[in-house]
C-alpha cells in the first residue's frame, strides 16, 4: 500500500509539472520593425526580412518580427531612431543623415568621394562607430551599419556632364552634406525625404534629385527623369548615404542571454558587409537597368571633370572637422584620418 501511495503521488506530481509547463511555455518575443520604404523594397525583401527569418529560425520561434514598412507606425523618417530610443518601435532601419548634425561621426562616411565600395566602407563604419559612436547612439543597440550604392544625379530636362550643367538646378538632397556639395557646385539643394520626390518632379518643383540607384525603382523615379549621371569609372563615388539597423537598448538588454547571442551572431560587421555587398551588386545593376529599359540615358562623368569636383568638395572635409570639434570631439582631423584608414583597409578585402 505504501508503494502504491508513492507511485500515485509521483504520478500526480508529474502530471502537475506537465500541466504547469503547458500553461507557461517559453515566452515568445515579438519585435516591431519600422522603416520608411515599401514592403517590396530591396531593403525589406533582401536585407531585413532574411535577417529576421534567420533569427526566428535559430531561436526556435522564440523571436518573431512584425514589419511596419512605409512609416506605418506613424511619424517621419527622421524620427525613426528616436522611435527606437523611446520604444515605440523595437527595431528600425533609419538614415541618420535626416537628423542634421545629430550624428556627426556617422557623417564622416557620407563625405563626398570618401568611398569606392559599399561593402568595404560598411565594415569600416561598423568598426569606427564601435570605437567612437557610443555618444551618438545612446539608447539604441546598433545591429548593422551600412552604405547604400552611391548617390547619382538624376535630372529631368538636361544631362549633367559638367559643373556648368548644375548651375541653378533645383536638386533634391537627403542631408546637409549633400546640400552643401550641390551648393558648392552651383546647384540649388532642396532637402526632403524620398517619398515626396516623384510628385515634386512631376509638378516641376524639382529639376532633379541626388538619389542612389537602389531608391530609384522603389519610388519609380526613372519615370520622372531622363538622365542619370554617375562618377567616372574607377574613381571614388560621389557620396554614399549611411543607414543603420538599430534596436531599442532596453528591449535588447531585457532578452535572455541566449536570445541576445542569436541576435548578435546574425548582426554586426558581418551583416554590415552583407548589406554593403547587396547594394554594390543587386541594387546598382537592377535599378540602372530599369532606367535603361525606359530609354533613359546613363552618363559617366569625365575623369578630368571629376577631379575638379573633388577639389571643390575638399572644403567639406574642413567643415566636418570643425563641426565635430565644435561638438566636443578632440582632434577631428585625426578622426577623419582614422575613418579613411579603415576604408582603405576594407577596400583591400571587399569582393569588388
KOLLOMAR-703069 format. One record per residue (C-alpha): residue number from 1; x, y, z; residue in one letter. Coordinates in steps of 0.02 Angstrom, whole numbers, plus 32768, in hexadecimal, padded with zeros to 4 digits. Each point is the difference from the previous one (the first is absolute). Example, Ala and Ser with C-alpha at 12.3 -4.5 7.8 and 13.67 -1.06 7.14 Angstrom:
REC;resi;east;north;up;resn
REC;1;8267;7F1F;8186;a
REC;2;8045;80AC;7FDF;s
This chain:
REC;resi;east;north;up;resn
REC;1;8000;8000;8000;x
REC;2;808D;8076;802A;x
REC;3;804F;7FE1;7F56;x
REC;4;7F59;801F;7FAB;x
REC;5;7FEB;80A6;8059;x
REC;6;80B1;8032;7FCD;x
REC;7;7FDE;7FD2;7F4C;x
REC;8;7F5E;8062;7FFD;x
REC;9;8056;8098;804E;x
REC;10;8089;7FF9;7F7E;x
REC;11;7F80;7FF5;7F74;x
REC;12;7FA1;8095;8046;x
REC;13;80A1;8065;800E;x
REC;14;8032;7FD5;7F4F;x
REC;15;7F54;802C;7FBC;x
REC;16;8003;80A5;805F;x
REC;17;80AB;802F;7FBD;x
REC;18;7FCB;7FD7;7F4E;x
REC;19;7F63;8068;8012;x
REC;20;8065;8091;8045;x
REC;21;807B;7FF4;7F70;x
REC;22;7F72;7FFE;7F84;x
REC;23;7FB2;8098;8052;x
REC;24;80A2;8062;8003;x
REC;25;8061;7FE1;7F5E;x
REC;26;809F;8060;7FDE;x
REC;27;7FD0;80B3;7FDD;x
REC;28;7FFC;8034;7F49;x
REC;29;804B;80AA;7FDE;x
REC;30;7FB0;8063;7F72;x
REC;31;8066;8092;7FC0;x
REC;32;7FB3;808F;7F9D;x
REC;33;806E;8031;7F6B;x
REC;34;7FE3;80AE;7FB8;x
REC;35;804B;804E;7F63;x
REC;36;7FD5;807F;7F79;x
REC;37;8001;7F9A;7F5F;x
REC;38;7F76;7F90;7FB7;x
REC;39;7FF1;7F4A;8034;x
REC;40;803A;7FC7;7F54;x
REC;41;809E;806B;8006;x
REC;42;80AB;7FB1;7FF2;x
REC;43;801F;8034;80B4;x
REC;44;7F75;7F97;804B;x
REC;45;8000;7F75;7F80;x
REC;46;80B9;7FD9;7FFA;x
REC;47;804D;804A;809D;x
REC;48;7F8F;8011;8097;x
REC;49;7F84;7F73;7FDD;x
REC;50;8087;7F7A;7FE5;x
REC;51;8059;803F;809D;x
REC;52;7F5E;7FF2;8063;x
REC;53;7FDA;7F54;7FB8;x
REC;54;80AB;7FBD;8034;x
REC;55;7FEB;8040;80B1;x
REC;56;7F50;7FB8;800D;x
REC;57;803B;7F58;7FC0;x
REC;58;809A;7FF6;806F;x
REC;59;7F9B;8033;809A;x
REC;60;7F83;7F76;7FE0;x
REC;61;7F78;8080;7FE7;x
REC;62;801F;8058;80A6;x
REC;63;8025;80A2;7FA3;x
REC;64;7F84;803B;7F7F;x
REC;65;7FF8;809F;7F9A;x
REC;66;7F6E;806C;7FCB;x
REC;67;802C;8076;7F71;x
REC;68;7FBB;80AF;7FEE;x
REC;69;8045;8044;7F5A;x
REC;70;7FE0;80AC;7FB5;x
REC;71;7FF3;8054;80AC;x
REC;72;7F62;7F9F;802E;x
REC;73;801E;8021;80B9;x
REC;74;7FF8;80BA;7FDD;x
REC;75;807E;808C;8008;x
REC;76;8081;8036;7F81;x
REC;77;809D;7FA6;7FC4;x
REC;78;806C;807A;8063;x
REC;79;7FAB;7FC3;80A0;x
REC;80;8027;7F47;7FED;x
REC;81;8098;7FFB;8072;x
REC;82;7FA2;8062;8085;x
REC;83;7F72;7F82;7FF0;x
REC;84;807D;7F75;8023;x
REC;85;803F;805F;8098;x
REC;86;7F52;801C;8045;x
REC;87;7FCA;7F4D;7FDE;x
REC;88;7F6E;802C;7F8E;x
REC;89;805D;7F92;7F84;x
REC;90;8073;7F72;8033;x
REC;91;806D;7FFC;7F64;x
REC;92;8016;8088;7F7E;x
REC;93;805C;8012;7F5C;x
REC;94;802A;80B8;7FFC;x
REC;95;8065;8084;7FA7;x
REC;96;805C;8066;8085;x
REC;97;8028;8089;7F83;x
REC;98;7F49;8036;8003;x
REC;99;8025;8047;80AD;x
REC;100;8075;808C;7FD1;x
REC;101;809B;8006;806F;x
REC;102;7FC2;7F84;8083;x
REC;103;8073;7F75;7FBD;x
REC;104;80A1;8058;7FCD;x
REC;105;8074;7F6B;800E;x
REC;106;7F8D;7F96;7F95;x
REC;107;8002;8090;7F84;x
REC;108;80B9;7FE9;7FDE;x
REC;109;7FD1;7F6E;7F8F;x
REC;110;7F86;806E;7F9F;x
REC;111;8086;807D;7FCE;x
REC;112;8016;8012;7F43;x
REC;113;807B;7F8A;7FAC;x
REC;114;8021;7FA4;80A3;x
REC;115;7FD4;7F52;7FC2;x
REC;116;8013;7F8B;7F6E;x
REC;117;7FA4;7F66;8041;x
REC;118;7F67;7FF4;8070;x
REC;119;803A;7F54;803C;x
REC;120;80A9;8043;8038;x
REC;121;7FC4;80A1;804D;x
REC;122;7F6E;7FAD;805A;x
REC;123;807D;7F98;8063;x
REC;124;8070;8097;801B;x
REC;125;7F6B;8060;8044;x
REC;126;7FD4;7F72;8077;x
REC;127;80B0;8000;8048;x
REC;128;8005;80BE;8009;x
REC;129;7F5C;800E;8060;x
REC;130;802E;7F6E;8071;x
REC;131;8095;8069;8038;x
REC;132;7FB3;80AE;8001;x
REC;133;7F44;7FF9;7FE7;x
REC;134;7FBC;7FE1;80B0;x
REC;135;7FCE;80B5;8018;x
REC;136;7FA3;800B;7F5B;x
REC;137;7F9F;7F60;801D;x
REC;138;7FD0;8009;80B7;x
REC;139;7F60;7FA0;8022;x
REC;140;800F;7F8C;7F6A;x
REC;141;805E;7F61;7FD9;x
REC;142;8050;8009;7F54;x
REC;143;7FE2;7F61;7F9D;x
REC;144;804C;8034;7F59;x
REC;145;8049;809A;7FAD;x
REC;146;8007;8007;7F44;x
REC;147;800F;806D;7F68;x
REC;148;7F8D;7FF3;7F6C;x
REC;149;803F;8011;7F4F;x
REC;150;8040;80AD;7FD7;x
REC;151;7F95;8099;7FE3;x
REC;152;7FDE;801F;7F48;x
REC;153;7FC5;80A6;7FB7;x
REC;154;7F5A;7FE6;7FA7;x
REC;155;7FBA;808E;7F95;x
REC;156;7F60;8021;7F9F;x
REC;157;8029;8070;7F6E;x
REC;158;80BB;8008;7FE6;x
REC;159;8093;7F8B;801B;x
REC;160;8083;802C;8082;x
REC;161;80AD;7FEC;7FB5;x
REC;162;805B;808F;8055;x
REC;163;7FF6;807A;8090;x
REC;164;7FB8;8081;7F89;x
REC;165;7F69;7F90;7FE2;x
REC;166;7FD5;8008;80B9;x
REC;167;7FEE;80BD;8004;x
REC;168;7F56;802F;8049;x
REC;169;7FBA;7F4E;7FFD;x
REC;170;7F89;7FD8;808F;x
REC;171;803B;7F56;803C;x
REC;172;7FB7;7F9A;808C;x
REC;173;807E;7FD7;8088;x
REC;174;7FF2;7F8F;8098;x
REC;175;8075;8050;807E;x
REC;176;806C;8097;8028;x
REC;177;809D;7FBE;7FAB;x
REC;178;7FA5;7FDB;7F5E;x
REC;179;7FB3;80AD;8007;x
REC;180;80A9;8053;801C;x
REC;181;8050;7FA4;7F6E;x
REC;182;7F75;802C;7F87;x
REC;183;800B;80B4;803D;x
REC;184;80BD;8006;7FE6;x
REC;185;7FEA;7FBA;7F51;x
REC;186;7F83;8088;7FD5;x
REC;187;7F5A;7FA6;8013;x
REC;188;7F6D;8029;8071;x
REC;189;7FEB;7F75;8082;x
REC;190;7F50;7FD4;8038;x
REC;191;8008;7F92;809B;x
REC;192;7F6E;7F86;8010;x
REC;193;7FDB;7F48;8024;x
REC;194;7FF4;7F8D;7F6B;x
REC;195;7F46;7FDA;7FFD;x
REC;196;7FC5;80AE;7FC3;x
REC;197;8087;800B;7F79;x
REC;198;7FA4;7FB1;7F6C;x
REC;199;7F6B;8075;8017;x
REC;200;8072;8097;8012;x
REC;201;8056;7FD1;7F5D;x
REC;202;7F5B;7FE7;7FA8;x
REC;203;7FC5;80AD;8037;x
REC;204;80A2;8053;7FCA;x
REC;205;8031;802F;80B1;x
REC;206;80A3;7FA1;7FE9;x
REC;207;8076;7FF5;7F6C;x
REC;208;804D;7F60;8040;x
REC;209;8038;7F9F;8097;x
REC;210;809C;7FBF;8054;x
REC;211;7FCA;7F4D;8022;x
REC;212;8056;7F56;8001;x
REC;213;7FCD;7F81;7F7C;x
REC;214;7FB3;7F8E;8083;x
REC;215;7F76;807F;8024;x
REC;216;7FD7;8021;7F4A;x
REC;217;7F95;7F66;7FE4;x
REC;218;7FA9;8007;80A8;x
REC;219;7FB5;80AC;7FD9;x
REC;220;7FFF;7FED;7F40;x
REC;221;8075;8094;7FEE;x
REC;222;8035;7FC4;7F53;x
REC;223;7F53;8032;7FC3;x
REC;224;801A;80B6;8035;x
REC;225;80B0;8021;7FBC;x
REC;226;805F;7FE0;7F5F;x
REC;227;80B7;800C;8030;x
REC;228;806C;7FAC;8086;x
REC;229;80B2;803C;8022;x
REC;230;807D;7F8F;8057;x
REC;231;80B6;8020;802B;x
REC;232;8090;7FCD;7F90;x
REC;233;8020;7F46;7FFD;x
REC;234;808C;7FC9;8074;x
REC;235;7FFB;80A1;8066;x
REC;236;7FB3;8022;80AC;x
REC;237;7F43;800D;8004;x
REC;238;7FA4;80A5;8017;x
REC;239;7FBF;7FD7;80AF;x
REC;240;7FA7;7F75;805B;x
REC;241;7F6B;800B;8075;x
REC;242;8019;7FA5;80A6;x
REC;243;7F78;7F91;8049;x
REC;244;7FFA;7FAA;80A8;x
REC;245;7F9C;7F6E;8043;x
REC;246;7FE5;8024;80B7;x
REC;247;7F9C;7FB9;8092;x
REC;248;7FBC;804C;809E;x
REC;249;808B;7FE6;807F;x
REC;250;7F8F;7FD7;8094;x
REC;251;7FA0;7F81;7F97;x
REC;252;80A2;7FB0;7FC8;x
REC;253;8045;7FF9;80B2;x
REC;254;7F5D;7FB2;8040;x
REC;255;8012;7F67;7F91;x
REC;256;8045;7F5D;8047;x
REC;257;80BA;7FED;7FE1;x
REC;258;7FE9;7F74;7F80;x
REC;259;7F8B;806C;7F97;x
REC;260;8078;8092;8005;x
REC;261;8089;7F8B;7FC5;x
REC;262;7F95;7FCB;7F6B;x
REC;263;7FE1;80B5;7FD0;x
REC;264;80B9;802B;8015;x
REC;265;8037;7F6A;7F98;x
REC;266;7F94;803C;7F6F;x
REC;267;802A;80B9;800D;x
REC;268;8099;806E;800F;x
REC;269;808E;8010;7F83;x
REC;270;7FCD;7F65;7F9D;x
REC;271;7F4F;8040;7FE5;x
REC;272;8046;80AB;7FD4;x
REC;273;8072;7FB4;7F7C;x
REC;274;7F70;7F98;7FBA;x
REC;275;7F95;809C;7FF1;x
REC;276;808A;8062;7FA9;x
REC;277;801F;7F72;7F87;x
REC;278;7F47;7FFA;7FD7;x
REC;279;8002;80B9;7FD2;x
REC;280;80A3;7FF0;7FA0;x
REC;281;7FB3;7F7B;7F8F;x
REC;282;7F46;7FDB;7FFD;x
REC;283;7FBF;80AF;8025;x
REC;284;8075;8059;7F8A;x
REC;285;7FE7;7F91;7F69;x
REC;286;7F44;7FE4;8015;x
REC;287;7FCE;80B5;8009;x
REC;288;807D;803C;7F7F;x
REC;289;7FB0;7F82;7F8A;x
REC;290;7F53;8045;8026;x
REC;291;803A;80AA;7FC3;x
REC;292;804D;7FBA;7F61;x
REC;293;7F65;7F99;7FD9;x
REC;294;7F9C;80A1;8004;x
REC;295;8075;804F;7F83;x
REC;296;8054;8074;807D;x
REC;297;80B6;8032;7FE9;x
REC;298;8084;7FCA;807E;x
REC;299;8096;8076;7FFC;x
REC;300;80AC;7FE6;804E;x
REC;301;805D;809E;8031;x
REC;302;80A4;8023;7FAA;x
REC;303;8096;7FDB;8071;x
REC;304;8049;80AE;7FEE;x
REC;305;7F58;804E;8029;x
REC;306;7FF1;7F91;809A;x
REC;307;80AA;803A;803C;x
REC;308;7FBE;80B2;7FFB;x
REC;309;7F69;7FCC;8067;x
REC;310;8070;7FA7;807D;x
REC;311;806B;809C;8017;x
REC;312;7F64;8067;8026;x
REC;313;7FBE;7F7B;8077;x
REC;314;809E;8005;8069;x
REC;315;7FB7;8095;805C;x
REC;316;7F80;7F8B;804E;x
REC;317;8089;7F9D;8058;x
REC;318;8035;809E;805A;x
REC;319;7F4C;8028;802C;x
REC;320;7FE8;7F51;8047;x
REC;321;809A;8011;806E;x
REC;322;7FC2;80A7;8042;x
REC;323;7F53;7FB7;801F;x
REC;324;8038;7F6B;8068;x
REC;325;807B;8068;8064;x
REC;326;7F74;807C;801F;x
REC;327;7F9B;7F72;804B;x
REC;328;808B;7FD6;8079;x
REC;329;8063;7F79;7FA6;x
REC;330;80BC;8014;800C;x
REC;331;8068;8007;7F61;x
REC;332;7F81;7FEF;7F75;x
REC;333;808C;7FF3;7F7F;x
REC;334;8042;7F64;8056;x
REC;335;7F51;7FB4;8003;x
REC;336;7FEA;801F;7F47;x
REC;337;80AB;7FB6;7FDC;x
REC;338;7FD1;7F65;8065;x
REC;339;7F5E;7FEE;7F9E;x
REC;340;8060;800A;7F5C;x
REC;341;807D;7F7E;803C;x
REC;342;7F73;7F88;802C;x
REC;343;7FB2;801A;7F55;x
REC;344;80A8;7FDB;7FAD;x
REC;345;8016;7F64;806B;x
REC;346;7F5A;7FB5;7FCC;x
REC;347;8010;8038;7F4B;x
REC;348;808B;7F80;7FF4;x
REC;349;7F8C;7F76;8040;x
REC;350;7F5B;8028;7FA9;x
REC;351;7FBB;7F91;7F78;x
REC;352;8000;8092;7F87;x
